[in-house]
Amino acid sequence: MPFLTMPQASKHLGGVPSAESLYRLAREGHLPVKRIGRKIVISQYRLDEWANTPGDARSVSFAGTAHEGDK
């Protein structure tokens, strides 16, 4: 399962959302990312799953993320 950096993930999605927006969504807990060393990455499978989720992707928070307790 390949892992993508946020710039690679943005390119995989056709440039929308931007890498900066993906970083923000990850920081807010709306994107299921992992940290490998100093890099933040997401599996291509999880990215595609997230991108194909109907509705506003910002309405979903993932366990272990910054805003999990804000539900």
C-alpha positions as CSV (number, residue, x, y, z in Angstrom):
1,M,0.0,0.0,0.0
2,P,1.8,3.2,-1.1
3,F,1.9,6.2,1.2
4,L,1.7,9.7,-0.2
5,T,3.0,13.0,1.2
6,M,0.5,15.9,1.2
7,P,1.8,17.4,-2.1
8,Q,1.6,13.9,-3.7
9,A,-1.9,13.4,-2.3
10,S,-3.0,16.8,-3.7
11,K,-1.6,15.8,-7.1
12,H,-3.3,12.4,-6.9
13,L,-6.6,14.2,-6.4
14,G,-6.0,16.6,-9.3
15,G,-4.8,19.5,-7.3
16,V,-8.0,20.1,-5.3
17,P,-7.6,20.4,-2.4
18,S,-4.2,21.9,-2.3
19,A,-1.4,20.4,-0.2
20,E,-1.8,23.3,2.3
21,S,-5.5,22.5,2.6
22,L,-4.7,18.8,3.2
23,Y,-2.2,19.7,5.9
24,R,-4.9,21.9,7.6
25,L,-7.5,19.1,7.3
26,A,-5.0,16.6,8.8
27,R,-4.2,19.0,11.6
28,E,-7.9,19.5,12.4
29,G,-8.4,15.7,12.5
30,H,-10.5,15.4,9.3
31,L,-7.9,13.4,7.3
32,P,-6.6,10.0,8.4
33,V,-2.8,10.6,8.2
34,K,0.2,9.0,9.8
35,R,3.6,10.5,10.8
36,I,6.7,8.7,9.5
37,G,9.7,10.5,10.9
38,R,9.1,14.1,10.2
39,K,6.8,13.5,7.2
40,I,3.0,13.4,7.3
41,V,1.7,10.8,5.0
42,I,-1.6,9.1,4.0
43,S,-2.2,5.8,2.4
44,Q,-3.4,6.1,-1.1
45,Y,-6.3,3.7,-0.3
46,R,-7.4,5.8,2.7
47,L,-7.1,9.0,0.7
48,D,-9.3,7.6,-2.1
49,E,-11.8,6.3,0.5
50,W,-11.8,9.8,2.2
51,A,-12.2,11.6,-1.2
52,N,-15.1,9.4,-2.2
53,T,-17.1,9.9,1.1
54,P,-20.3,11.7,0.3
55,G,-21.0,15.0,2.0
56,D,-18.6,17.4,3.7
57,A,-15.3,15.6,4.5
58,R,-14.8,18.1,7.3
59,S,-17.8,16.6,9.2
60,V,-15.7,13.4,9.9
61,S,-13.1,13.2,12.6
62,F,-10.8,10.2,13.0
63,A,-9.8,8.5,16.2
64,G,-6.5,9.7,17.7
65,T,-6.6,13.1,15.9
66,A,-6.3,16.5,17.5
67,H,-10.0,17.2,17.8
68,E,-11.3,13.7,18.7
69,G,-12.5,15.0,22.1
70,D,-14.4,17.9,20.5
71,K,-17.2,15.6,19.2
